[in-house]
Structure formats: structure tokens, C-alpha cells
Amino acid sequence: MRFEPNAINVIPSRAVLTVDLRDPDEQSLQAQEASLAAFLEQLAAEGITVSVERLARFEPVVFDGQVVELIEAAARKRGLASRRMTSGAGHDAQMIARIAPAAMIFVPSAGGISHSPHEHTEDAELLAGANILLDVVAELAELEG
């Protein structure tokens, strides 16, 4: 959010903000978008000038079940815990999943901090994730072989 003027004791004449809607379910995402649009229309009806610029819009994707199962199996074989997680982030895998089987491997970051300069992942966790990737690629190569 950005306010103009950005002074503690002045009512802003303008606010600029980004709204980032994400949901793994397309219908739910559309409902959220419609709700936001209705709210903005209500503000406009009250005399507030509203302008909207859509920066990006991607339909949610579901990753390949077989690849996800291979990732979980590789983690189990290495004695590592795993859990399925929904990612709302726009990763390359989101685009690849539209044309080829894809999934993602996440490794733990200290304190759960992600996408931040404060993010830190121990070398051992990075190595474990890389080894899971290696195991999955080797298994996929065998299946295709």
C-alpha cells in the first residue's frame, strides 16, 4: 500500500494498493474476484474514484499425481517426513504443468520464512531436497526406459 500524502496526521487523498487473490479452486477464485469487483463498484458508487489494472491472472493447476507420489515415496525411502502443500506462488512448475507432468519439492526454511531476504534453509535440507529430485528423475527415467 502507498498513500499520498504519506503523513501520519493527514487524511490521504490517494491510496494505491495491490490485491493478490489466490486459490487452488478456479470457481472459488472467480467468486473472490467477483466479490472484489462488487466492492470496488460500491466504492465507486459512493463517489470514490477507483481504477483497476490487472497485472496477471493464471488459472490454478493441479500437479501430476504420479509425480507427487514419486516425490513422497522418495522422501519415505530417505526417512524424511513429507506433506502435501498447496502453493499459491507462481512458479515455473505452474506453467510447465499446463504442458507436461510436473510437481514441486519444498524444503523447510528456518522459521517458515519464505520469499524474503530473511529466508534461510540449512545446507542439509537443500541436499535432502536435491536428493529427492535426483531419486524422482531416476525413477521417471526408469519408467520411461
C-alpha positions as CSV (number, residue, x, y, z in Angstrom):
1,M,0.0,0.0,0.0
2,R,1.1,3.5,-0.7
3,F,-0.7,6.6,0.5
4,E,-0.5,10.2,-0.8
5,P,0.5,12.2,1.1
6,N,2.2,9.7,3.3
7,A,1.9,11.8,6.5
8,I,0.8,10.5,9.9
9,N,-1.6,13.3,10.6
10,V,-3.1,13.9,7.1
11,I,-6.1,12.1,5.6
12,P,-4.7,10.6,2.3
13,S,-6.1,11.9,-0.9
14,R,-5.0,8.8,-2.7
15,A,-4.2,5.1,-1.9
16,V,-2.5,2.7,-4.3
17,L,-2.5,-1.0,-3.4
18,T,-2.1,-4.4,-4.9
19,V,-4.6,-7.2,-4.2
20,D,-3.3,-10.7,-4.8
21,L,-6.1,-13.3,-4.9
22,R,-5.0,-16.9,-5.0
23,D,-7.0,-20.2,-4.6
24,P,-6.4,-23.7,-5.8
25,D,-10.0,-23.9,-7.0
26,E,-10.9,-21.9,-10.1
27,Q,-14.6,-21.4,-9.1
28,S,-13.6,-20.1,-5.7
29,L,-11.1,-17.8,-7.3
30,Q,-13.7,-16.4,-9.7
31,A,-16.1,-15.9,-6.8
32,Q,-13.4,-13.9,-4.9
33,E,-12.7,-11.8,-8.0
34,A,-16.4,-11.1,-8.4
35,S,-16.7,-10.1,-4.7
36,L,-13.8,-7.7,-5.0
37,A,-15.2,-6.2,-8.2
38,A,-18.6,-5.7,-6.5
39,F,-16.9,-4.0,-3.5
40,L,-15.0,-1.7,-5.9
41,E,-18.2,-0.8,-7.7
42,Q,-19.8,0.0,-4.3
43,L,-16.9,2.4,-3.5
44,A,-17.3,4.0,-6.9
45,A,-21.0,4.5,-6.3
46,E,-20.1,6.3,-3.1
47,G,-18.0,8.8,-5.1
48,I,-14.6,7.3,-4.7
49,T,-12.5,7.2,-7.9
50,V,-11.4,3.6,-8.5
51,S,-9.1,2.4,-11.2
52,V,-8.0,-1.2,-11.7
53,E,-5.1,-2.6,-13.6
54,R,-4.8,-6.4,-13.8
55,L,-1.1,-7.4,-13.6
56,A,-1.5,-11.1,-14.1
57,R,-4.1,-13.8,-14.0
58,F,-3.4,-17.5,-14.1
59,E,-5.8,-20.4,-13.7
60,P,-4.9,-22.8,-10.8
61,V,-3.2,-26.0,-11.8
62,V,-3.2,-29.4,-10.2
63,F,0.2,-31.1,-10.3
64,D,0.6,-34.6,-11.7
65,G,-0.5,-37.2,-9.2
66,Q,2.1,-39.8,-10.2
67,V,5.0,-37.3,-9.8
68,V,3.7,-36.2,-6.4
69,E,3.5,-39.8,-5.3
70,L,7.1,-40.4,-6.5
71,I,8.2,-37.4,-4.5
72,E,6.5,-38.7,-1.4
73,A,8.0,-42.2,-2.0
74,A,11.5,-40.8,-2.4
75,A,11.2,-38.9,0.9
76,R,9.9,-42.0,2.7
77,K,12.8,-44.1,1.3
78,R,15.3,-41.5,2.7
79,G,13.5,-41.4,6.1
80,L,12.2,-37.9,5.5
81,A,8.9,-36.5,6.5
82,S,6.7,-35.1,3.8
83,R,3.3,-33.4,3.4
84,R,1.3,-32.2,0.5
85,M,1.0,-28.5,0.4
86,T,-0.9,-26.1,-1.9
87,S,1.3,-23.4,-3.3
88,G,-0.3,-20.2,-4.4
89,A,3.0,-18.9,-5.7
90,G,3.6,-18.5,-9.4
91,H,6.5,-20.9,-10.1
92,D,7.8,-22.2,-13.3
93,A,6.2,-25.5,-12.4
94,Q,2.8,-23.8,-12.7
95,M,3.5,-23.1,-16.3
96,I,5.1,-26.4,-17.1
97,A,2.2,-28.3,-15.6
98,R,0.0,-27.0,-18.4
99,I,2.1,-28.9,-21.0
100,A,3.8,-31.7,-19.1
101,P,3.7,-33.7,-15.9
102,A,5.1,-31.5,-13.1
103,A,5.2,-31.1,-9.3
104,M,7.2,-29.2,-6.7
105,I,9.5,-30.2,-3.9
106,F,9.7,-27.8,-1.0
107,V,12.3,-27.9,1.7
108,P,11.9,-26.4,5.1
109,S,13.1,-22.8,5.7
110,A,14.1,-21.6,9.2
111,G,11.0,-20.2,10.9
112,G,8.9,-21.0,7.8
113,I,10.1,-17.7,6.3
114,S,9.9,-17.8,2.5
115,H,10.4,-15.3,-0.3
116,S,12.2,-12.9,2.0
117,P,15.7,-11.7,2.4
118,H,15.5,-13.3,5.9
119,E,14.8,-16.8,4.3
120,H,17.4,-19.4,5.3
121,T,17.5,-23.1,4.6
122,E,20.2,-25.3,6.1
123,D,22.6,-27.0,3.7
124,A,21.4,-30.4,4.9
125,E,17.8,-29.5,3.9
126,L,18.8,-28.3,0.5
127,L,20.8,-31.5,-0.1
128,A,17.9,-33.7,1.0
129,G,15.6,-31.8,-1.4
130,A,18.2,-32.2,-4.2
131,N,18.5,-36.0,-3.5
132,I,14.7,-36.4,-3.6
133,L,14.7,-34.6,-7.0
134,L,17.5,-37.0,-8.2
135,D,15.6,-40.0,-7.0
136,V,12.4,-38.9,-8.7
137,V,14.2,-38.1,-12.0
138,A,15.9,-41.5,-11.9
139,E,12.6,-43.3,-11.2
140,L,10.9,-41.4,-14.1
141,A,13.7,-42.3,-16.4
142,E,13.3,-46.0,-15.4
143,L,9.6,-45.8,-16.0
144,E,10.1,-44.3,-19.4
145,G,13.1,-46.5,-20.2
